[in-house]
Amino acid sequence: MFLLIAILLAFVGGNGPGWLVAIVVTATAAGITLPDLDSRLRLGHRSALLHGILPPALALLDQRTWGIAAGLGFGIGCHLVADLFPGRMRGLATIKLPLWGAIGAGWSYLWIIANAAGTLLGGLVVLRRIADGRAMAGALAGAGIVGVAYLLRAEGGWRALLMLALLGWLATR
């Protein structure tokens, strides 16, 4: 639902920083829940197709949806960081590649770390290209609020939130 709203905002909405903030924040909410569509789409839980950089990369195909790409990057990145802290990395918790199946615990952790970094950093790079200072600050604040709200409720979310806060603090030093 959030993804459809973000697409409508991108194609039908107005132009300007307020619209961009709305698009990024709505797409962040979409990105947080998008990876869990894998089961409904019969891709297998933790499908690599939705638990990675592919959705934001597809949103980069049209310049009008770059705000969506940034938001999806932030949302999927938050989801992936929480996925680093399952009860156990086996069975349903492992990443599934199309035509391959589960890749095992070690490779799943590597996949999640690489794609979390790629989606979060990619979101920042895209946002820098399309937003000025105020719009960027607004989009980051809104995406951050959505991300924190998700992580406070997600399994492993507290640990993920602490890890992201530590990384953010280190990045500003």
Residue, then its C-alpha position, 0 to 999 in steps of 0.5 A: m500500500f505504501l509503495l503505491i502511495a509513493i508511486l502516486l506521489a512521484f508521478v501525480g504529486g507536485n514538485g518541490p522539497g515537501w513532495l520529495v520528503a513525502i515520497v522518501v518517507t512513504a517509500t521508507a515505510a514501503g521498504i520496511t515491509l516489502p521484504d516480507l512479501d516474499s512469502r505471499l509471492r511464494l518466493g520463500h521466506r527471506s528471498a534474495l529478490l526482496h531482501g537486497i538492493l534489487p527493489p531500490a535499483l529497479a526504482l532508479l530506472d526512471q528519474r521520477t522515482w529516485g525518491i522512491a529508490a532512496g526511501l526503499g533503500f532506507g526501509i529495506g536497509c532497516h529491515l535487513v539490519a533487524d534480520l541480522f539478529p534472528g533467534r537462529m540463522r537456520g531454516l526460514a532465517t537464511i537467505k534463499l536464492p532463486l533456483w538455488g535455495a537456502i545459502g546457509a548461515g554464514w553466507s546469509y549473514l554476509w548477504i544481509i550485511a552487504n545488502a544492508a550496507g548497499t541499500l542504506l548507503g545507496g539511499l544516502v547517495v541517491l538522496r544527495r543527488i536529488a535533495d537540497g539541504r533542507a529536503m535532505a534533512g527532512a527526508l532523513a528525519g522522517a525516514g529515521i522516525v519510520g525506521v526507529a518505529y519499526l526497529l522498536r517492534a521487530e525481532g532483533g530490532w533493539r540490537a539493530l537500533l543500537m548497532l545503527a546508532l553506534l555506526g551513525w555516531l562513528a560516521t559523524r566522528 
